[in-house]
Amino acid sequence: MQFIKAFKTATVKSKRRSGVKAYYSGGHVQFSRLFGYQRVVDRYEPIPQYLDAIEAIFHMLGDGKTIIEIKHVLDSHGWRDSSKNLFSPSRIIGIAERPVYAGFLQQGLRLRKVENLTPIITLDLWRKAQRQVRIEKKKMLGLY
């Protein structure tokens, strides 16, 4: 009985860890799911309802705001994630770390352009936000 319970728990954890699955081939990508985007025929287009929140996250990080400050702004605007929940600090960092919002996919250390996706932000803004994300992650781990 305990073996079955442990097996189910391990399966759930591996599914959770796998996150978003993406298949990339020659500039085109296929996502199992991607927050803030919807598939329109063979392209991924931003969902207007989430567009402002995603842009705000990157602009505030680029301006050096902390995750807690960003969360307060998102909450004050009433912006919610796809599950209708308030944005959590880990969700904000999860969004901010992904170059897909700038129209790129990270493979190893390289960024590859995604042709079938409309970017929400620029690559320069994404890179600028990454500096603040690194600082915020260190704060969350108590290293900074």
C-alpha positions, 0 to 999 in steps of 0.5 A: 500500500505504501509503495503505491502511495509513494509511486503516485506521489513520485509521479505527481512530483515529476509532472510538476517538475516537468513544467511547460513542455516545448518542442523546437524545430527550425524557428517554430515551437509547440508548447503544451501550455504557455501563460499569457499566450493562446494558439491561433492556427499555427502561431502563439498570440498574447492573450490581451487579459494577461498582456499588461501584467506580463509587461508590468512585471518586466518593466518593474524588474528592469527598473530595479523593483523588488518582487514584493513591490511588483506583487503589490502593484499587480495585486492593486490592479487586480491582475490575476494568473490563469488560475484566477489566483493572485500572483505569487513571488515564485510565479512572478520569478517564473514568468520573468526568467523565461525568454519566450516573452521576448520571442526567444527560447533558451537551449543550453546557453544559447537563445534561439528566435521563435518565429511562430510567436508574437513577443510581448517585450524586447530582448533588451528588456528581458536581459535587463530584468534578468539582473534583478531576477538574480538579485531577488532569487538570492534574497529569497534564498537568504544569500544576499 
